[in-house]
Amino acid sequence: MAKTEKKLVANNKKAYHDYFLEERYEAGIALHGTEVKSLRMGKCSIKESFIRIENGEVILYGMHISPYEKGNIFNKDPLRPKKLLMHKAEIRKLTGKIAEKGYTLVPIEVYFKGSLVKVEIALARGKKNYDKRQDIAKKDMRREAERDFKVRNL
């Protein structure tokens, strides 16, 4: 089935550094025609974006989709808020979780699933500075170990 293939457009590496990602959800995204064409060309950034739930709707702020070159008057504002499409039960569950202290919603990646544009979002808890330092130290240790292993095996 062709619908299961996943073509990555953008991912948010900063989210892995700044948050503990706990639960992941897949959401559709409401876009206009020229935005989809721009996404097909890979012109998208979600580095500084965040998600809020307002009036029972999940809205993605700060996602930058570059204007389509051949789009002229049909182009929309690159930073306009975009509505995410999710089931009501999922939205209610997320609203309850976000009410807890320290939880937020962050977009992790934007991809095409077949012909549909999807956004993977995660329920995340913010990391403190010492958590970030521990992660960096672990990464460095792993890199050193891989380097030593590579030298020994040559």
Beta strands, then each sheet from edge to edge (+ up, - down):
strand 1: 6-11
strand 2: 19-29
strand 3: 44-45
strand 4: 50-54
strand 5: 57-61
strand 6: 64-65
strand 7: 82-85
strand 8: 103-113
strand 9: 116-126
sheet 1: 1+ 8- 9+ 2- 7+ 5- 4+
sheet 2: 3+ 6-
end
